[in-house]
Amino acid sequence: MRMKNQILRGLGVVSLLALALASFGCHSDRPTGQVINDSMTAHNVKSALSHDPMYKFEDVDVKVYNGNAELTGFVNSDQQRARAAEIAAHVPGISQVLNEIMLKPTPTGPAAIRDVTRDPNLPPSPTYQPPPNQVPPPPR
């Protein structure tokens, strides 16, 4: 009987500690209703972006805080970037759009290939040209 009381007391202490950590550790400056509204608004913006007939905006992420939408990610053109912001601005609940979408980088040419597993005694590949500022490793 004494052992059962100790176990129950220990569980009670652990429960109180967990409750205290949950209430103090998760403090937010926004009410729960606002957090839920922002979450639903972000979902609505993502949905609107994915249903656009011209672009699907798969590489765009949306975060909403107090009605302010932040768009991040990558698109192929300035027109897509502007269109994403326009779509977000027309979603109910959005008061401001911060458009941080960037253009996808365009490749400028083939990247240099350095095969460290290749036998150094073999002649270099005819298509491989080391960059001018990089000296190839000496043969072993």
N, C-alpha and C positions, 0 to 999 in steps of 0.2 A: 504494500500500500504506500509506503514511504517513497519507494522508487517511482511509482506512478505520479505522485505529487511533484517530484523533482522534474520529471519529464514534462509534465504539463506547465510547470513554472518556467522551465527553459524555453518551451515553445511560445509561451506568452511573451517572454522577454524578446525573443527573436521577432515575433510578430510586431510588437511595439516599435522595435528598432527599424524594421522594414517600412512600417507606416510613417515613421518620422523621416526617414531618408527620402521616401517617395514625396512627401509633402514639402520638404525643404529643398530637395535636390532638383526638382522639376519646376522650379519657380519660373514663371513667364510674365512679361509685362503686358501681355495681351490676354483678354478673357478667352475662355475655351470656345465660346461661340464664334469669335473672330478667327481663331485658328481653323475651325471647321469651315467657316465661310471661305477663307483664303484657300484652303485645300480644295474645296468644291470649285471655286473660281479657276484655280490652276488646271483642274481636270477639264473644265469647260473650254479653256483656252487651248489645251492640247488637243481636245476633240475637234474644235473648230479648225485648227491647223491641219489635222490629219484628214479632214473632209474637204479641204480646198480642192477644186477641180483641176487646177494647173499644177500645184506643187503639193507634196505630202509632208514635207518638213520632218523627216525621220531623225535628222541630226540636230534638232532644236529642242532645248530643254526650257521649261517654264517654272519659275518660282514666283509666288505671290505673297506679299506681306502688306497687310492693311490696304488692300486694293491696288497696290503698285505691282505691276507685272515686270519681272526681269526675264528677258529672253537671252539665252546663251546658246552657243553651238556654232554649226557651220552650214553655209549654203553655197550654191554655185555662182550666184550673180547678185548684183546690187538690187535688181528687180525683186528677187526672192526675199532678200533682206527687208526691203520696204514693204512687201506684201505681207510678210509675217507680222510686222509691227501693226499694219493696218487691220489685219484680222483680229489681233489681240485687243486693239483699242475699241473694237465694236462688241466685245463680249461684255454682257451686263456684269457689273461689279468691279470693273477695271476703271480706275481713276487716272492712272498714268502708266505709260509703257517705257521701260528702260531697255532700249534695243542694243544689246551687246553681242549680237550675232556677227560672226566674222566670215569672210570669204574663204573658201577652201583654197589652200595653196595650190598653184599650178606647177607641175613638174617642169624643171628646166633642162632636163637631159638625164642620161643614165647615171646612176650612182656608181661610184668606184666599188669594185668587188675585190676583196682580199680574202683568199681561201687559205686559212691557216692549216688546214689538213692536207693540202696539196704537197706532193713530194717536191722539195726545193731543187732537186737535181733535174727535174723535168723542165723543158723550156716553157716560158710563160705562154699563156693562151694568146692566140693572135688577136682576139677581140679585146683583151684586157690591156689598158694603158694606165699605169699608175699616175696619180695626179702629179703635176710638175713640182709641187712643194713637198712631196712625200718620196723618200728614197726607199726602194724596195729592200727587204731584209737580205743580208748577204747569204750566199749558199752555205749549207752546212757541210 
